[in-house]
């Protein structure tokens, strides 16, 4: 479970780093966002499917959650290294600190983590169901 989550989470992080730093000057931001979401979704589905082929839905959920967590760590590291633009309407004394960035990513992971786990489990269930249909049909 953990190796699939780390492997595909690293893939998501690498894809997002390439999109964020190498392709941003050449592609419109809308396409960058779409590709980023596609990379995240593909990595979470793949982590769940590979971990779930052992037969455990719990492994699929865990691997998908780990993959999302690895990307959240990448997001926090980039935000701390590069910085986050301040909100124009914020008071002048409000500054983005590393603690605030980490807290924001923890809250984000509390929402995105269960979503990733559900996506991983759903991908495994869909592949099992289609495999069972093919076996019944004689394929």
N, C-alpha and C positions, 0 to 999 in steps of 0.2 A: 504494500500500500504506500509506504513512505517513499520508496524509490520512484514509483510512478508519479507521485505528486511532486517530488523534487525535480524529476526530469522534465515533466511537462510544464511545471511552474517556471523552471529556468528558461524553457522555450518561449513561454509567454513574455517573461521579463526581457529576454534578448530581442524578441520581435518588437516590443514596445520601445526599447532603447534605440533600435535602428530607426523605427518610425519617428521617434521624438527628436533624435539628434541628426540623423543622416538624411532622412527624406522630407522633413518639414520644409526646407527651403524650396523643394521642387514640386511638392504636391499641395493642393488646397487643404486647408485645415479640416474641412468636412470629410474628405477622403481619408485623411490621417485618423480621424476619430472613428470612422467606419471600419477601417482596417484594424485599429486597436481593439475595438469591440469584437471583431471577427477572430482575432488572434486569441483573445481571452476566452471566448466561447469555445473555440476549437481546442485549446489547451485543456480546458476544464472537462469537456466531453471526452477527449482522448485519455486523460488521466483516469476518469471514472470507468471508461470502457476497458482499458488495459488492466486496471486493478480489479475490476469486477468480473473478469473472465475466469478468476479462480472460483467463482461461485458465491462470493460474499458481497451483498449489497452494502454492508458496513464498510468494507474495504474500498468500494467505489466511492462512497460518500466521503470517507477520510482522505482519499487521494485527491479528489476534486477540491476539497477544502484546503488541503496543503498547497495545491497548485495556486489557488487564489491568494493564500497567505504569502507565498513567495513573491507574487506580483505586488502585493501590498507593501512588502519590505522594499522592493525596488522603487516603488512610488515614493515611499518615505525618504529613502536615501537620495533620490534625485531631487526631491523637494528641499531637503536640507542642504544639498551641495549647490544647487542652482538658485534656490530661493523661490518663494511664491510671491507673485505680485500682490500688493496690499489692495484692499477694497477701497475704492474712492470715497465711499460714504463712511468709512470707519474713522473713529476719532484719531487724532494725530499720535496719541500715546499708545495705541494698539499696534503691537508688532508681532509678526509671526515668529514664534520661537520653536526650537526643536521639540520641546515638550508638547506644544500645541499641535505640531505636525503629527507627532506620534499618536497623540490622543485622537486626532481626527481620523487617522488610519485605523486605529483600533475600533472606533465607532463604525467606520466604513466596513471593516471586516466582519463586524457583528451583523451587518445587513447582508453583505455580499457572500460571506462564508456559507450560511445556510442555503442561499440561492445556488451557489456553486455545488454544494452537496446534493441538492435536489436535482440539479441538471445532470450530475454524474450518475446518480441512481436511475434517473429517467432514461439516460442513454443506454445503460445496461439492460434495463427492462425492455426497451424497444428492440435491442439487438437479440435478446433471448427470445422474445416473442416471434420475431421474423425468422430466426433460426429454427424454432420449433415448427413453424408453418412449413418451412422448406423441407424439414425432415418428414413431416406428415405427407407432403405432396410428392415425396420421392426424389427430391433434388439432391 
